[in-house]
Amino acid sequence: MAINQPQQEIIKQFAKQLGYQDADFVDEHGLALLIDNKVQINILNQQERCLLLAYIAPLDDENRLKLYETLLDANHDQDALGGASLGICPRKKSIALSLAIDSEGLDVSLLQQAFDRVLEASLLWHDRLKNQVSELQVDEAPDLPLATNFHAVMA
């Protein structure tokens, strides 16, 4: 897949805005940030879109029916998702919230707005899932293999 170089530069500028003066850790794929040791937000550089993907909690096979009901309710009431979609990532075995932004017209300001929405919604749903499905172990971020461009951020 070809690299979207202008979008990569926007992601680097965004990283600098977050306080990372050396944004060399942003590679052609984007970057990953751990927020308050609760959620991991990846900003993925794709050819025609910028994808923000937050891993909220690990999947619990024993409580899938209750979890699916919660996810369906969440997606039905889009106000609580900030325009994102909540679902599961079978490959990572995690509950995930995703938001795609069209690459055309993307700038640091739009990326910041999208990141803020994903951050707010992912922390909200981390807490809601923890409270609504108490059997789920969602105290910490899912145990996922992290890229070399991974950094921790306290929200």
C-alpha positions as CSV (number, residue, x, y, z in Angstrom):
1,M,0.0,0.0,0.0
2,A,1.3,3.4,-0.9
3,I,2.1,5.9,1.9
4,N,0.0,9.0,2.1
5,Q,3.0,11.4,2.7
6,P,1.0,14.6,3.3
7,Q,-1.2,12.8,5.9
8,Q,1.9,11.4,7.6
9,E,3.2,15.0,7.9
10,I,-0.1,16.1,9.5
11,I,0.1,13.2,12.0
12,K,3.7,14.3,12.8
13,Q,2.5,17.9,13.4
14,F,-0.3,16.6,15.6
15,A,2.2,14.6,17.6
16,K,4.3,17.8,18.1
17,Q,1.1,19.5,19.2
18,L,0.7,16.8,21.9
19,G,4.2,17.7,23.1
20,Y,6.4,15.3,21.2
21,Q,9.0,17.7,19.8
22,D,10.7,14.8,18.0
23,A,7.9,13.3,15.9
24,D,10.3,10.8,14.2
25,F,8.4,8.0,16.0
26,V,5.5,8.6,13.6
27,D,6.1,6.0,10.8
28,E,4.4,5.4,7.6
29,H,1.6,3.5,9.4
30,G,0.9,6.3,12.0
31,L,1.2,6.2,15.7
32,A,-0.2,4.5,18.8
33,L,-0.9,6.3,22.1
34,L,-1.8,4.7,25.5
35,I,-4.2,6.9,27.4
36,D,-4.3,6.7,31.2
37,N,-3.5,3.0,30.9
38,K,-7.1,2.4,29.9
39,V,-7.4,2.7,26.2
40,Q,-5.0,2.5,23.3
41,I,-5.7,4.9,20.4
42,N,-4.0,4.3,17.1
43,I,-3.9,7.0,14.4
44,L,-3.5,5.0,11.2
45,N,-2.2,6.6,8.0
46,Q,-4.1,5.0,5.1
47,Q,-4.1,6.1,1.5
48,E,-7.6,7.7,1.3
49,R,-8.4,8.1,5.0
50,C,-7.0,8.6,8.4
51,L,-8.4,6.0,10.8
52,L,-8.6,6.5,14.5
53,L,-8.9,3.2,16.3
54,A,-9.3,2.9,20.0
55,Y,-8.9,-0.4,21.8
56,I,-11.1,-0.1,24.8
57,A,-11.2,-3.5,26.6
58,P,-10.4,-7.1,26.0
59,L,-13.1,-9.4,24.8
60,D,-14.6,-11.8,27.4
61,D,-15.9,-14.9,25.7
62,E,-18.1,-15.8,28.6
63,N,-20.2,-12.7,28.4
64,R,-20.4,-12.1,24.7
65,L,-24.2,-11.9,24.5
66,K,-24.4,-9.2,27.1
67,L,-21.5,-7.4,25.4
68,Y,-23.1,-7.6,22.0
69,E,-26.4,-6.2,23.4
70,T,-24.4,-3.3,24.9
71,L,-22.6,-2.6,21.6
72,L,-25.8,-2.7,19.6
73,D,-27.4,-0.2,22.0
74,A,-24.3,2.0,21.8
75,N,-24.4,2.1,18.0
76,H,-28.1,2.7,18.0
77,D,-27.5,5.8,20.2
78,Q,-24.8,7.5,18.1
79,D,-24.8,10.6,20.4
80,A,-22.6,8.7,22.9
81,L,-20.0,7.7,20.2
82,G,-19.0,11.1,18.8
83,G,-19.7,9.9,15.2
84,A,-17.6,6.7,15.7
85,S,-18.6,3.1,15.6
86,L,-18.2,0.6,18.5
87,G,-17.6,-3.0,17.8
88,I,-15.1,-5.8,18.2
89,C,-11.7,-6.5,16.6
90,P,-11.6,-10.3,16.4
91,R,-7.9,-10.3,15.4
92,K,-6.9,-8.3,18.5
93,K,-9.7,-9.9,20.6
94,S,-10.7,-6.4,21.8
95,I,-13.6,-4.0,22.0
96,A,-12.8,-1.2,19.5
97,L,-14.1,2.2,18.7
98,S,-13.2,3.5,15.2
99,L,-13.6,6.8,13.3
100,A,-12.5,7.4,9.8
101,I,-11.7,10.8,8.4
102,D,-11.3,11.4,4.7
103,S,-7.8,12.3,3.7
104,E,-8.9,15.1,1.4
105,G,-9.0,18.4,3.4
106,L,-7.5,16.8,6.5
107,D,-5.4,19.2,8.6
108,V,-4.1,19.3,12.2
109,S,-7.2,21.0,13.5
110,L,-9.5,18.4,12.0
111,L,-7.3,15.6,13.3
112,Q,-7.3,17.2,16.8
113,Q,-11.1,17.4,16.8
114,A,-11.5,13.8,15.7
115,F,-8.9,12.7,18.3
116,D,-10.7,14.6,21.0
117,R,-14.1,12.9,20.0
118,V,-12.5,9.4,20.0
119,L,-10.7,10.1,23.3
120,E,-13.8,11.2,25.0
121,A,-16.0,8.4,23.6
122,S,-13.4,5.7,24.3
123,L,-12.9,6.7,27.9
124,L,-16.7,7.0,28.4
125,W,-17.2,3.5,26.9
126,H,-14.3,2.1,28.8
127,D,-16.1,3.2,32.1
128,R,-19.6,2.2,30.9
129,L,-18.5,-1.2,29.9
130,K,-16.7,-1.6,33.2
131,N,-19.9,-0.6,35.1
132,Q,-22.5,-2.3,32.8
133,V,-20.8,-5.5,32.3
134,S,-19.1,-5.9,35.6
135,E,-17.8,-9.4,34.8
136,L,-15.6,-7.9,32.0
137,Q,-12.1,-7.2,33.1
138,V,-11.7,-3.7,31.7
139,D,-9.5,-2.0,34.4
140,E,-6.6,-1.6,32.0
141,A,-6.0,-1.3,28.3
142,P,-6.1,-4.5,26.3
143,D,-2.9,-6.4,26.3
144,L,-1.9,-5.8,22.7
145,P,1.4,-6.0,21.0
146,L,2.5,-2.5,20.4
147,A,4.3,-0.9,17.5
148,T,7.7,0.7,18.0
149,N,6.0,4.0,17.7
150,F,4.0,3.6,20.8
151,H,3.8,6.3,23.5
152,A,1.9,6.8,26.7
153,V,-0.2,9.9,27.3
154,M,-2.0,10.9,30.4
155,A,-5.3,12.5,29.5
